[in-house]
Amino acid sequence: MKSTLSRLVIATVLIIGTAHVLPVIAAREMIVLAVIFTAFAVLKFVFRATCYIAFKVLKWAFIIAVTGLILATLF
């Protein structure tokens, strides 16, 4: 997975750029469509980043729990 910070910066630049450029070149309906598309892209990024971090933490918690269980049965 790419760096979370770089993805966040890219998403922010896309949102700001979209907000500044679209009113100049597009009709109102296209602006609404672009905003909806951008919102879904940002939500997808947030969801993926959250799931990535949560599963990483769960993986390490599972490893620690299994290690602790093995050590507890030995002593």
PDB file of N, CA, C and O in Angstrom, chain B, residues numbered from 101:
ATOM      1  N   MET B 101       0.840  -1.171   0.000  1.00  0.00           N
ATOM      2  CA  MET B 101       0.000   0.000   0.000  1.00  0.00           C
ATOM      3  C   MET B 101       0.889   1.240   0.000  1.00  0.00           C
ATOM      4  O   MET B 101       1.889   1.310   0.715  1.00  0.00           O
ATOM      5  N   LYS B 102       0.507   2.197  -0.806  1.00  0.00           N
ATOM      6  CA  LYS B 102       1.264   3.440  -0.851  1.00  0.00           C
ATOM      7  C   LYS B 102       1.165   4.151   0.484  1.00  0.00           C
ATOM      8  O   LYS B 102       0.336   3.820   1.331  1.00  0.00           O
ATOM      9  N   SER B 103       2.017   5.118   0.645  1.00  0.00           N
ATOM     10  CA  SER B 103       2.022   5.884   1.882  1.00  0.00           C
ATOM     11  C   SER B 103       0.669   6.556   2.094  1.00  0.00           C
ATOM     12  O   SER B 103       0.112   7.157   1.175  1.00  0.00           O
ATOM     13  N   THR B 104       0.155   6.450   3.302  1.00  0.00           N
ATOM     14  CA  THR B 104      -1.138   7.030   3.622  1.00  0.00           C
ATOM     15  C   THR B 104      -1.098   8.543   3.482  1.00  0.00           C
ATOM     16  O   THR B 104      -2.060   9.154   3.016  1.00  0.00           O
ATOM     17  N   LEU B 105       0.011   9.146   3.885  1.00  0.00           N
ATOM     18  CA  LEU B 105       0.135  10.593   3.786  1.00  0.00           C
ATOM     19  C   LEU B 105       0.111  11.064   2.336  1.00  0.00           C
ATOM     20  O   LEU B 105      -0.539  12.061   2.020  1.00  0.00           O
ATOM     21  N   SER B 106       0.815  10.354   1.448  1.00  0.00           N
ATOM     22  CA  SER B 106       0.832  10.767   0.045  1.00  0.00           C
ATOM     23  C   SER B 106      -0.545  10.621  -0.586  1.00  0.00           C
ATOM     24  O   SER B 106      -0.940  11.455  -1.401  1.00  0.00           O
ATOM     25  N   ARG B 107      -1.280   9.579  -0.222  1.00  0.00           N
ATOM     26  CA  ARG B 107      -2.636   9.416  -0.755  1.00  0.00           C
ATOM     27  C   ARG B 107      -3.555  10.516  -0.242  1.00  0.00           C
ATOM     28  O   ARG B 107      -4.408  11.015  -0.977  1.00  0.00           O
ATOM     29  N   LEU B 108      -3.379  10.893   1.021  1.00  0.00           N
ATOM     30  CA  LEU B 108      -4.200  11.953   1.583  1.00  0.00           C
ATOM     31  C   LEU B 108      -3.909  13.281   0.899  1.00  0.00           C
ATOM     32  O   LEU B 108      -4.831  14.050   0.626  1.00  0.00           O
ATOM     33  N   VAL B 109      -2.646  13.559   0.621  1.00  0.00           N
ATOM     34  CA  VAL B 109      -2.272  14.800  -0.071  1.00  0.00           C
ATOM     35  C   VAL B 109      -2.849  14.804  -1.481  1.00  0.00           C
ATOM     36  O   VAL B 109      -3.376  15.820  -1.933  1.00  0.00           O
ATOM     37  N   ILE B 110      -2.753  13.685  -2.172  1.00  0.00           N
ATOM     38  CA  ILE B 110      -3.294  13.604  -3.542  1.00  0.00           C
ATOM     39  C   ILE B 110      -4.805  13.806  -3.535  1.00  0.00           C
ATOM     40  O   ILE B 110      -5.339  14.522  -4.383  1.00  0.00           O
ATOM     41  N   ALA B 111      -5.495  13.181  -2.585  1.00  0.00           N
ATOM     42  CA  ALA B 111      -6.949  13.345  -2.498  1.00  0.00           C
ATOM     43  C   ALA B 111      -7.316  14.797  -2.201  1.00  0.00           C
ATOM     44  O   ALA B 111      -8.270  15.321  -2.776  1.00  0.00           O
ATOM     45  N   THR B 112      -6.578  15.446  -1.318  1.00  0.00           N
ATOM     46  CA  THR B 112      -6.852  16.842  -0.986  1.00  0.00           C
ATOM     47  C   THR B 112      -6.615  17.751  -2.190  1.00  0.00           C
ATOM     48  O   THR B 112      -7.407  18.655  -2.454  1.00  0.00           O
ATOM     49  N   VAL B 113      -5.535  17.512  -2.910  1.00  0.00           N
ATOM     50  CA  VAL B 113      -5.250  18.317  -4.112  1.00  0.00           C
ATOM     51  C   VAL B 113      -6.344  18.114  -5.153  1.00  0.00           C
ATOM     52  O   VAL B 113      -6.763  19.074  -5.800  1.00  0.00           O
ATOM     53  N   LEU B 114      -6.803  16.901  -5.322  1.00  0.00           N
ATOM     54  CA  LEU B 114      -7.880  16.640  -6.282  1.00  0.00           C
ATOM     55  C   LEU B 114      -9.166  17.352  -5.886  1.00  0.00           C
ATOM     56  O   LEU B 114      -9.860  17.898  -6.744  1.00  0.00           O
ATOM     57  N   ILE B 115      -9.488  17.353  -4.606  1.00  0.00           N
ATOM     58  CA  ILE B 115     -10.709  18.025  -4.150  1.00  0.00           C
ATOM     59  C   ILE B 115     -10.602  19.526  -4.381  1.00  0.00           C
ATOM     60  O   ILE B 115     -11.525  20.139  -4.918  1.00  0.00           O
ATOM     61  N   ILE B 116      -9.491  20.118  -3.982  1.00  0.00           N
ATOM     62  CA  ILE B 116      -9.324  21.560  -4.147  1.00  0.00           C
ATOM     63  C   ILE B 116      -9.295  21.935  -5.626  1.00  0.00           C
ATOM     64  O   ILE B 116      -9.927  22.909  -6.032  1.00  0.00           O
ATOM     65  N   GLY B 117      -8.571  21.172  -6.422  1.00  0.00           N
ATOM     66  CA  GLY B 117      -8.518  21.441  -7.855  1.00  0.00           C
ATOM     67  C   GLY B 117      -9.872  21.312  -8.521  1.00  0.00           C
ATOM     68  O   GLY B 117     -10.229  22.118  -9.380  1.00  0.00           O
ATOM     69  N   THR B 118     -10.619  20.308  -8.130  1.00  0.00           N
ATOM     70  CA  THR B 118     -11.958  20.124  -8.681  1.00  0.00           C
ATOM     71  C   THR B 118     -12.861  21.291  -8.322  1.00  0.00           C
ATOM     72  O   THR B 118     -13.628  21.767  -9.159  1.00  0.00           O
ATOM     73  N   ALA B 119     -12.774  21.748  -7.096  1.00  0.00           N
ATOM     74  CA  ALA B 119     -13.624  22.855  -6.663  1.00  0.00           C
ATOM     75  C   ALA B 119     -13.301  24.154  -7.406  1.00  0.00           C
ATOM     76  O   ALA B 119     -14.197  24.968  -7.632  1.00  0.00           O
ATOM     77  N   HIS B 120     -12.055  24.360  -7.786  1.00  0.00           N
ATOM     78  CA  HIS B 120     -11.676  25.593  -8.471  1.00  0.00           C
ATOM     79  C   HIS B 120     -11.890  25.542  -9.983  1.00  0.00           C
ATOM     80  O   HIS B 120     -12.228  26.557 -10.591  1.00  0.00           O
ATOM     81  N   VAL B 121     -11.701  24.397 -10.584  1.00  0.00           N
ATOM     82  CA  VAL B 121     -11.736  24.306 -12.044  1.00  0.00           C
ATOM     83  C   VAL B 121     -13.138  24.053 -12.598  1.00  0.00           C
ATOM     84  O   VAL B 121     -13.492  24.612 -13.636  1.00  0.00           O
ATOM     85  N   LEU B 122     -13.926  23.241 -11.942  1.00  0.00           N
ATOM     86  CA  LEU B 122     -15.211  22.842 -12.509  1.00  0.00           C
ATOM     87  C   LEU B 122     -16.191  23.984 -12.767  1.00  0.00           C
ATOM     88  O   LEU B 122     -16.840  23.975 -13.813  1.00  0.00           O
ATOM     89  N   PRO B 123     -16.334  24.952 -11.887  1.00  0.00           N
ATOM     90  CA  PRO B 123     -17.301  26.015 -12.201  1.00  0.00           C
ATOM     91  C   PRO B 123     -16.949  26.788 -13.479  1.00  0.00           C
ATOM     92  O   PRO B 123     -17.829  27.380 -14.104  1.00  0.00           O
ATOM     93  N   VAL B 124     -15.699  26.785 -13.858  1.00  0.00           N
ATOM     94  CA  VAL B 124     -15.284  27.515 -15.054  1.00  0.00           C
ATOM     95  C   VAL B 124     -15.646  26.756 -16.320  1.00  0.00           C
ATOM     96  O   VAL B 124     -16.039  27.366 -17.314  1.00  0.00           O
ATOM     97  N   ILE B 125     -15.520  25.427 -16.298  1.00  0.00           N
ATOM     98  CA  ILE B 125     -15.644  24.672 -17.545  1.00  0.00           C
ATOM     99  C   ILE B 125     -16.874  23.783 -17.628  1.00  0.00           C
ATOM    100  O   ILE B 125     -17.118  23.187 -18.677  1.00  0.00           O
ATOM    101  N   ALA B 126     -17.657  23.673 -16.564  1.00  0.00           N
ATOM    102  CA  ALA B 126     -18.749  22.707 -16.601  1.00  0.00           C
ATOM    103  C   ALA B 126     -20.069  23.335 -16.178  1.00  0.00           C
ATOM    104  O   ALA B 126     -20.120  24.387 -15.540  1.00  0.00           O
ATOM    105  N   ALA B 127     -21.126  22.644 -16.560  1.00  0.00           N
ATOM    106  CA  ALA B 127     -22.467  23.049 -16.153  1.00  0.00           C
ATOM    107  C   ALA B 127     -22.723  22.595 -14.719  1.00  0.00           C
ATOM    108  O   ALA B 127     -21.950  21.819 -14.157  1.00  0.00           O
ATOM    109  N   ARG B 128     -23.796  23.078 -14.142  1.00  0.00           N
ATOM    110  CA  ARG B 128     -24.118  22.776 -12.748  1.00  0.00           C
ATOM    111  C   ARG B 128     -24.272  21.276 -12.502  1.00  0.00           C
ATOM    112  O   ARG B 128     -23.814  20.777 -11.474  1.00  0.00           O
ATOM    113  N   GLU B 129     -24.900  20.553 -13.413  1.00  0.00           N
ATOM    114  CA  GLU B 129     -25.109  19.119 -13.253  1.00  0.00           C
ATOM    115  C   GLU B 129     -23.778  18.364 -13.229  1.00  0.00           C
ATOM    116  O   GLU B 129     -23.608  17.403 -12.479  1.00  0.00           O
ATOM    117  N   MET B 130     -22.851  18.812 -14.053  1.00  0.00           N
ATOM    118  CA  MET B 130     -21.533  18.170 -14.071  1.00  0.00           C
ATOM    119  C   MET B 130     -20.779  18.428 -12.772  1.00  0.00           C
ATOM    120  O   MET B 130     -20.028  17.573 -12.304  1.00  0.00           O
ATOM    121  N   ILE B 131     -20.981  19.603 -12.194  1.00  0.00           N
ATOM    122  CA  ILE B 131     -20.333  19.916 -10.921  1.00  0.00           C
ATOM    123  C   ILE B 131     -20.857  18.985  -9.835  1.00  0.00           C
ATOM    124  O   ILE B 131     -20.076  18.455  -9.044  1.00  0.00           O
ATOM    125  N   VAL B 132     -22.152  18.783  -9.791  1.00  0.00           N
ATOM    126  CA  VAL B 132     -22.745  17.886  -8.795  1.00  0.00           C
ATOM    127  C   VAL B 132     -22.219  16.468  -8.998  1.00  0.00           C
ATOM    128  O   VAL B 132     -21.882  15.794  -8.025  1.00  0.00           O
ATOM    129  N   LEU B 133     -22.144  16.016 -10.220  1.00  0.00           N
ATOM    130  CA  LEU B 133     -21.633  14.676 -10.506  1.00  0.00           C
ATOM    131  C   LEU B 133     -20.174  14.537 -10.085  1.00  0.00           C
ATOM    132  O   LEU B 133     -19.787  13.518  -9.514  1.00  0.00           O
ATOM    133  N   ALA B 134     -19.369  15.546 -10.361  1.00  0.00           N
ATOM    134  CA  ALA B 134     -17.956  15.505  -9.979  1.00  0.00           C
ATOM    135  C   ALA B 134     -17.785  15.520  -8.459  1.00  0.00           C
ATOM    136  O   ALA B 134     -16.915  14.832  -7.924  1.00  0.00           O
ATOM    137  N   VAL B 135     -18.598  16.290  -7.777  1.00  0.00           N
ATOM    138  CA  VAL B 135     -18.517  16.337  -6.316  1.00  0.00           C
ATOM    139  C   VAL B 135     -18.912  14.993  -5.723  1.00  0.00           C
ATOM    140  O   VAL B 135     -18.279  14.533  -4.772  1.00  0.00           O
ATOM    141  N   ILE B 136     -19.931  14.364  -6.256  1.00  0.00           N
ATOM    142  CA  ILE B 136     -20.340  13.033  -5.785  1.00  0.00           C
ATOM    143  C   ILE B 136     -19.224  12.029  -6.032  1.00  0.00           C
ATOM    144  O   ILE B 136     -18.898  11.236  -5.149  1.00  0.00           O
ATOM    145  N   PHE B 137     -18.639  12.056  -7.215  1.00  0.00           N
ATOM    146  CA  PHE B 137     -17.537  11.146  -7.533  1.00  0.00           C
ATOM    147  C   PHE B 137     -16.345  11.362  -6.599  1.00  0.00           C
ATOM    148  O   PHE B 137     -15.748  10.403  -6.109  1.00  0.00           O
ATOM    149  N   THR B 138     -16.006  12.623  -6.358  1.00  0.00           N
ATOM    150  CA  THR B 138     -14.886  12.939  -5.470  1.00  0.00           C
ATOM    151  C   THR B 138     -15.179  12.509  -4.043  1.00  0.00           C
ATOM    152  O   THR B 138     -14.296  11.994  -3.357  1.00  0.00           O
ATOM    153  N   ALA B 139     -16.406  12.713  -3.590  1.00  0.00           N
ATOM    154  CA  ALA B 139     -16.777  12.306  -2.230  1.00  0.00           C
ATOM    155  C   ALA B 139     -16.659  10.799  -2.071  1.00  0.00           C
ATOM    156  O   ALA B 139     -16.159  10.328  -1.049  1.00  0.00           O
ATOM    157  N   PHE B 140     -17.108  10.032  -3.056  1.00  0.00           N
ATOM    158  CA  PHE B 140     -16.978   8.574  -2.980  1.00  0.00           C
ATOM    159  C   PHE B 140     -15.511   8.151  -3.004  1.00  0.00           C
ATOM    160  O   PHE B 140     -15.133   7.199  -2.322  1.00  0.00           O
ATOM    161  N   ALA B 141     -14.690   8.842  -3.774  1.00  0.00           N
ATOM    162  CA  ALA B 141     -13.267   8.509  -3.809  1.00  0.00           C
ATOM    163  C   ALA B 141     -12.613   8.766  -2.453  1.00  0.00           C
ATOM    164  O   ALA B 141     -11.795   7.970  -1.993  1.00  0.00           O
ATOM    165  N   VAL B 142     -12.974   9.877  -1.818  1.00  0.00           N
ATOM    166  CA  VAL B 142     -12.414  10.182  -0.498  1.00  0.00           C
ATOM    167  C   VAL B 142     -12.914   9.168   0.532  1.00  0.00           C
ATOM    168  O   VAL B 142     -12.132   8.692   1.355  1.00  0.00           O
ATOM    169  N   LEU B 143     -14.191   8.838   0.498  1.00  0.00           N
ATOM    170  CA  LEU B 143     -14.727   7.850   1.434  1.00  0.00           C
ATOM    171  C   LEU B 143     -14.078   6.482   1.239  1.00  0.00           C
ATOM    172  O   LEU B 143     -13.800   5.777   2.209  1.00  0.00           O
ATOM    173  N   LYS B 144     -13.842   6.116   0.000  1.00  0.00           N
ATOM    174  CA  LYS B 144     -13.164   4.853  -0.281  1.00  0.00           C
ATOM    175  C   LYS B 144     -11.760   4.860   0.306  1.00  0.00           C
ATOM    176  O   LYS B 144     -11.322   3.868   0.889  1.00  0.00           O
ATOM    177  N   PHE B 145     -11.055   5.975   0.153  1.00  0.00           N
ATOM    178  CA  PHE B 145      -9.708   6.087   0.712  1.00  0.00           C
ATOM    179  C   PHE B 145      -9.734   5.975   2.233  1.00  0.00           C
ATOM    180  O   PHE B 145      -8.931   5.248   2.818  1.00  0.00           O
ATOM    181  N   VAL B 146     -10.652   6.690   2.874  1.00  0.00           N
ATOM    182  CA  VAL B 146     -10.738   6.665   4.334  1.00  0.00           C
ATOM    183  C   VAL B 146     -11.072   5.259   4.814  1.00  0.00           C
ATOM    184  O   VAL B 146     -10.481   4.779   5.782  1.00  0.00           O
ATOM    185  N   PHE B 147     -12.008   4.600   4.151  1.00  0.00           N
ATOM    186  CA  PHE B 147     -12.393   3.243   4.535  1.00  0.00           C
ATOM    187  C   PHE B 147     -11.225   2.270   4.378  1.00  0.00           C
ATOM    188  O   PHE B 147     -10.970   1.456   5.266  1.00  0.00           O
ATOM    189  N   ARG B 148     -10.523   2.351   3.257  1.00  0.00           N
ATOM    190  CA  ARG B 148      -9.386   1.448   3.031  1.00  0.00           C
ATOM    191  C   ARG B 148      -8.269   1.695   4.034  1.00  0.00           C
ATOM    192  O   ARG B 148      -7.679   0.747   4.553  1.00  0.00           O
ATOM    193  N   ALA B 149      -7.974   2.966   4.313  1.00  0.00           N
ATOM    194  CA  ALA B 149      -6.915   3.286   5.275  1.00  0.00           C
ATOM    195  C   ALA B 149      -7.293   2.794   6.667  1.00  0.00           C
ATOM    196  O   ALA B 149      -6.453   2.249   7.382  1.00  0.00           O
ATOM    197  N   THR B 150      -8.546   2.982   7.052  1.00  0.00           N
ATOM    198  CA  THR B 150      -9.006   2.531   8.357  1.00  0.00           C
ATOM    199  C   THR B 150      -8.940   1.012   8.463  1.00  0.00           C
ATOM    200  O   THR B 150      -8.470   0.482   9.470  1.00  0.00           O
ATOM    201  N   CYS B 151      -9.402   0.316   7.447  1.00  0.00           N
ATOM    202  CA  CYS B 151      -9.351  -1.146   7.463  1.00  0.00           C
ATOM    203  C   CYS B 151      -7.902  -1.641   7.483  1.00  0.00           C
ATOM    204  O   CYS B 151      -7.589  -2.607   8.178  1.00  0.00           O
ATOM    205  N   TYR B 152      -7.039  -1.000   6.740  1.00  0.00           N
ATOM    206  CA  TYR B 152      -5.633  -1.400   6.718  1.00  0.00           C
ATOM    207  C   TYR B 152      -5.022  -1.300   8.107  1.00  0.00           C
ATOM    208  O   TYR B 152      -4.347  -2.224   8.561  1.00  0.00           O
ATOM    209  N   ILE B 153      -5.258  -0.182   8.781  1.00  0.00           N
ATOM    210  CA  ILE B 153      -4.701   0.015  10.120  1.00  0.00           C
ATOM    211  C   ILE B 153      -5.338  -0.954  11.109  1.00  0.00           C
ATOM    212  O   ILE B 153      -4.635  -1.545  11.929  1.00  0.00           O
ATOM    213  N   ALA B 154      -6.651  -1.125  11.047  1.00  0.00           N
ATOM    214  CA  ALA B 154      -7.346  -2.013  11.989  1.00  0.00           C
ATOM    215  C   ALA B 154      -6.865  -3.454  11.842  1.00  0.00           C
ATOM    216  O   ALA B 154      -6.614  -4.123  12.844  1.00  0.00           O
ATOM    217  N   PHE B 155      -6.733  -3.936  10.620  1.00  0.00           N
ATOM    218  CA  PHE B 155      -6.292  -5.318  10.425  1.00  0.00           C
ATOM    219  C   PHE B 155      -4.829  -5.498  10.791  1.00  0.00           C
ATOM    220  O   PHE B 155      -4.434  -6.578  11.232  1.00  0.00           O
ATOM    221  N   LYS B 156      -4.023  -4.468  10.617  1.00  0.00           N
ATOM    222  CA  LYS B 156      -2.625  -4.539  11.039  1.00  0.00           C
ATOM    223  C   LYS B 156      -2.555  -4.680  12.563  1.00  0.00           C
ATOM    224  O   LYS B 156      -1.784  -5.493  13.073  1.00  0.00           O
ATOM    225  N   VAL B 157      -3.350  -3.897  13.286  1.00  0.00           N
ATOM    226  CA  VAL B 157      -3.378  -3.975  14.749  1.00  0.00           C
ATOM    227  C   VAL B 157      -3.921  -5.332  15.196  1.00  0.00           C
ATOM    228  O   VAL B 157      -3.379  -5.939  16.120  1.00  0.00           O
ATOM    229  N   LEU B 158      -4.988  -5.813  14.550  1.00  0.00           N
ATOM    230  CA  LEU B 158      -5.552  -7.119  14.906  1.00  0.00           C
ATOM    231  C   LEU B 158      -4.555  -8.247  14.662  1.00  0.00           C
ATOM    232  O   LEU B 158      -4.486  -9.194  15.445  1.00  0.00           O
ATOM    233  N   LYS B 159      -3.793  -8.153  13.593  1.00  0.00           N
ATOM    234  CA  LYS B 159      -2.790  -9.180  13.309  1.00  0.00           C
ATOM    235  C   LYS B 159      -1.767  -9.256  14.431  1.00  0.00           C
ATOM    236  O   LYS B 159      -1.443 -10.345  14.906  1.00  0.00           O
ATOM    237  N   TRP B 160      -1.258  -8.106  14.858  1.00  0.00           N
ATOM    238  CA  TRP B 160      -0.256  -8.096  15.924  1.00  0.00           C
ATOM    239  C   TRP B 160      -0.857  -8.512  17.253  1.00  0.00           C
ATOM    240  O   TRP B 160      -0.192  -9.173  18.050  1.00  0.00           O
ATOM    241  N   ALA B 161      -2.100  -8.138  17.507  1.00  0.00           N
ATOM    242  CA  ALA B 161      -2.758  -8.568  18.745  1.00  0.00           C
ATOM    243  C   ALA B 161      -2.915 -10.085  18.763  1.00  0.00           C
ATOM    244  O   ALA B 161      -2.721 -10.715  19.803  1.00  0.00           O
ATOM    245  N   PHE B 162      -3.261 -10.669  17.636  1.00  0.00           N
ATOM    246  CA  PHE B 162      -3.399 -12.124  17.537  1.00  0.00           C
ATOM    247  C   PHE B 162      -2.051 -12.809  17.751  1.00  0.00           C
ATOM    248  O   PHE B 162      -1.969 -13.812  18.460  1.00  0.00           O
ATOM    249  N   ILE B 163      -1.003 -12.276  17.147  1.00  0.00           N
ATOM    250  CA  ILE B 163       0.333 -12.856  17.311  1.00  0.00           C
ATOM    251  C   ILE B 163       0.762 -12.800  18.777  1.00  0.00           C
ATOM    252  O   ILE B 163       1.299 -13.773  19.306  1.00  0.00           O
ATOM    253  N   ILE B 164       0.524 -11.662  19.434  1.00  0.00           N
ATOM    254  CA  ILE B 164       0.885 -11.529  20.844  1.00  0.00           C
ATOM    255  C   ILE B 164       0.061 -12.480  21.706  1.00  0.00           C
ATOM    256  O   ILE B 164       0.592 -13.088  22.635  1.00  0.00           O
ATOM    257  N   ALA B 165      -1.226 -12.616  21.408  1.00  0.00           N
ATOM    258  CA  ALA B 165      -2.089 -13.505  22.188  1.00  0.00           C
ATOM    259  C   ALA B 165      -1.653 -14.962  22.044  1.00  0.00           C
ATOM    260  O   ALA B 165      -1.596 -15.689  23.036  1.00  0.00           O
ATOM    261  N   VAL B 166      -1.350 -15.390  20.832  1.00  0.00           N
ATOM    262  CA  VAL B 166      -0.913 -16.773  20.619  1.00  0.00           C
ATOM    263  C   VAL B 166       0.431 -17.017  21.292  1.00  0.00           C
ATOM    264  O   VAL B 166       0.633 -18.064  21.906  1.00  0.00           O
ATOM    265  N   THR B 167       1.340 -16.078  21.184  1.00  0.00           N
ATOM    266  CA  THR B 167       2.631 -16.204  21.850  1.00  0.00           C
ATOM    267  C   THR B 167       2.456 -16.292  23.373  1.00  0.00           C
ATOM    268  O   THR B 167       3.096 -17.113  24.029  1.00  0.00           O
ATOM    269  N   GLY B 168       1.599 -15.453  23.918  1.00  0.00           N
ATOM    270  CA  GLY B 168       1.326 -15.494  25.349  1.00  0.00           C
ATOM    271  C   GLY B 168       0.688 -16.796  25.771  1.00  0.00           C
ATOM    272  O   GLY B 168       1.001 -17.318  26.841  1.00  0.00           O
ATOM    273  N   LEU B 169      -0.202 -17.331  24.954  1.00  0.00           N
ATOM    274  CA  LEU B 169      -0.837 -18.619  25.256  1.00  0.00           C
ATOM    275  C   LEU B 169       0.181 -19.740  25.243  1.00  0.00           C
ATOM    276  O   LEU B 169       0.151 -20.617  26.106  1.00  0.00           O
ATOM    277  N   ILE B 170       1.064 -19.723  24.292  1.00  0.00           N
ATOM    278  CA  ILE B 170       2.107 -20.766  24.230  1.00  0.00           C
ATOM    279  C   ILE B 170       3.026 -20.660  25.442  1.00  0.00           C
ATOM    280  O   ILE B 170       3.355 -21.672  26.060  1.00  0.00           O
ATOM    281  N   LEU B 171       3.435 -19.462  25.780  1.00  0.00           N
ATOM    282  CA  LEU B 171       4.315 -19.278  26.945  1.00  0.00           C
ATOM    283  C   LEU B 171       3.591 -19.640  28.243  1.00  0.00           C
ATOM    284  O   LEU B 171       4.212 -20.168  29.165  1.00  0.00           O
ATOM    285  N   ALA B 172       2.298 -19.367  28.326  1.00  0.00           N
ATOM    286  CA  ALA B 172       1.536 -19.694  29.543  1.00  0.00           C
ATOM    287  C   ALA B 172       1.403 -21.208  29.727  1.00  0.00           C
ATOM    288  O   ALA B 172       1.391 -21.702  30.855  1.00  0.00           O
ATOM    289  N   THR B 173       1.306 -21.929  28.632  1.00  0.00           N
ATOM    290  CA  THR B 173       1.190 -23.390  28.747  1.00  0.00           C
ATOM    291  C   THR B 173       2.521 -24.037  29.056  1.00  0.00           C
ATOM    292  O   THR B 173       2.548 -25.145  29.592  1.00  0.00           O
ATOM    293  N   LEU B 174       3.626 -23.384  28.738  1.00  0.00           N
ATOM    294  CA  LEU B 174       4.931 -23.955  29.017  1.00  0.00           C
ATOM    295  C   LEU B 174       5.331 -23.809  30.489  1.00  0.00           C
ATOM    296  O   LEU B 174       6.058 -24.648  31.021  1.00  0.00           O
ATOM    297  N   PHE B 175       4.860 -22.753  31.138  1.00  0.00           N
ATOM    298  CA  PHE B 175       5.276 -22.496  32.518  1.00  0.00           C
ATOM    299  C   PHE B 175       4.158 -22.763  33.465  1.00  0.00           C
ATOM    300  O   PHE B 175       4.321 -22.602  34.674  1.00  0.00           O
TER     301      PHE B 175
END
